[in-house]
Amino acid sequence: MNAFYKLACALVAWSALSMSDGALAAQPLSSLPMTAFQMSQEHPERFSFVRPGVDLSQYRGVMLAPLSFIAASGADWQLQRASADHPLEQHFRLVMSEALQAQGLSLAAEPASDILCLKLALAHPADPALVAASLDLNRLTDGVAHYLSQVQIVGEVADSHSGLLLAGVAQLGQTPHSGGKRSDMTALLDDWSLASASRLAQALGRDQA
């Protein structure tokens, strides 16, 4: 994949995750300059962005949104929100909470103007069981499957009060849309949680290192 195609995949993934709460409609990613999006030199399958002019140090805590799945079922694509008793949701909430607290970050249960909302979605086979809600992604853009099939995991932080998307990371690569071991997914969540907590601590000025 060339750099432009990788960026397109990342943009579609961020847009899909934002559709669930209207953040995309409020501040479309397409309005950001290209300089807001960066490809990692160490990990070329990983793209990140930070909204220009945003100072994350004004936030004092983090609220965790339920884990979401980017799921394919034939030609249909859905963004599925895990129910509270989904094993991967429980695992994510546990490891992410521990990682944030280890960095000295507070956890919040309710939105507020000084609270960030952290959202995460990973590629996962379509499964109506243990899913709280589903959102049709086919209306996102023409040929959406061409891009979402490349997405492994995507995370975003937004203002929990306004829904404004502030920053995000998307990782592309081999995806378990049609299957995958739960152990592989939990390992991915573990790595992502530790890395995300560290980046958030630095952004909020709470780096423990």
N, C-alpha and C positions, 0 to 999 in steps of 0.2 A: 504494500500500500504506500502511495506517495503521501507527502505531508498534507496536501490539501484534502485528500480523501479521509485521512485520519482525523483531521480537524472537523470535517463534515460529520463523521461518526460521533465525535465527542459532542458536537453541538446538538445533534438529534437526541443523544442520550440525556443531556442536561435539560433540553426542552421537554422531553418526555416526563422527567421527574418533576419539573416545575408545573406541568399541566394540572397536577392534582390539587393545587391550591390557588391557581390564577396568577402566580408570580410572573410567569412568562408574559401574560397579557399586560401586566402592569409595567414591566420593564423588559422588553424583548432583548435576548442576547444578540440578536442581529443588529442592534443599535450600538453595540460596543465596538471600539476600534480593534483592528487585528492585533495590535500590540498588547491587548488585554489577555490574549490566549498564548500560552507557551507550551512547547513540547519539551519534555525532559530529555536532557542530553544523555543521562545515565540509563533512562528507561524510555526509549522512543515510542513505546506504545501507550505512554501516559501523557495526558494533556491536563493543564490546569489553567484557571483564570481567576483573577481578582478584579472586582469592579473598580475602575479608576476612581480615585478620590475617597475611597472607603477607609476609615480608621476603625479597625476592629477592637482597638484597646478601650473603646467606650463601653463595651459589653462586659458584664460581670458574671455571666453564667451561660449554661448550655441546656437546652431542652431537646430530648431525643424524640424524633418522630418515629412511628412504627416502621419497621423494615419493609421495603417494597421489593417486588420481583418483576423484572422485565421478562415476560413469558410469551412464548410462541405456541400457538395451537393451529397447525396447518398454515393457512395464509393469514390468520388473524393474530394480532399482537395486542397484549394487554399489559397495563401496569397494575399489578395486584398488590394490595396492602395486606400484610400478614395479620392474622388475628393474634390476640395476646397469648394464646396457648400454642402457637406454632413453635416447634423446637428451635428453628433458626432465629426467630424473633427473640425468644428467651435467651438464646446464646449471645446474640448481638447486644441486647440490652445489658446483660451481665458484664461482658468483656469491655464494652464501650464505656460503661459507667465506671468500672474499675480503672480503666486507662485514663479517663478524664480526672478522676479523683487523685490518681497517682501524680498527675501534673499540677495539682492544686486548684483545679477548676471546680466550681460549684455546679450542681445539677438542679434544674428548675422543672417544675411540673406544669406551670402555666405560662402562656405568652406574656411578654412585657417589652417595653421599649428598649431595655438594656439586656435582653436575653436573646441569644442566638438559637435558631432551630437547626439541628443537624439532621439531614435526610440521607438515606443510603438505599440504593437499589442494586441488586445483583441478578445476573442471568440465572434463570431457574425454570425448569420445565413447568408448563401450565398445569395447574392443579386446583380445582375449586375447593378442595378440602382445606380447612384451617386458613381460609382467606376471608378477610373482613369486607373487602370491597375491590372492585375491578374497574379500570378505566380503559376504554377502547382507544388504542393508539393509532389505528389505521387512518384516522382523520388528521393526524399530526402533519403528514406531508406525503406526497406521492412517492412510492417506492420506499417506504419506511423500513421494510424488512431488510433491504439491502444494507442499511446502516446499522440497525439494531442488532443484527446477527453478529456484528463484529464487537459488540460491547460486552465486557466481562463484568465490570462493576463501575458504578458512578456515585459520587457523593457530593453533597452541596451544603453550604451553610447560608441561611437567610435570616433576615430580621424577623423574629417571631411575631412581632406586632403588625408590621406592614406587609410582610411576605416578600419584601424586596430581596432578590437573589444577590448575594454578596461575593461568594467565591465557590469554586468547585473543582473537582478532579474526576477525570474519566480515564479508565484503563481499558484498553482494547486487547484482544487476543482470543485464544481458544475459549469457547464458551460452552457451558453445559445446558443450552436451551433444550436439547432433546434428551438430556440425561446427565448424570453426574453424581459422584459419591458425596454423601453428606459430609464426610470427613474432609474432603477437599474444600467444600464451601465454608465449613467452620474454620479451617486453617486460613482461608482467604479473609474471613471476617476478623480473625485474630490479628493478622498482619495489618489489615486496614485500620482497625481500631487503634492500635498502638501508634501507627504513623499519623493518623488524623489527630489524635490527642496531643501528640508532640507539636504538630504544626499549629493547632489552635492555641496551645499554651504560648508559643512564640508570638503569634499574632496578637494575643490578648495581653502580652507582657507578663505572663506568669510562668515563663520557662524555668523549670526546676534545675536545669543543668548548670 
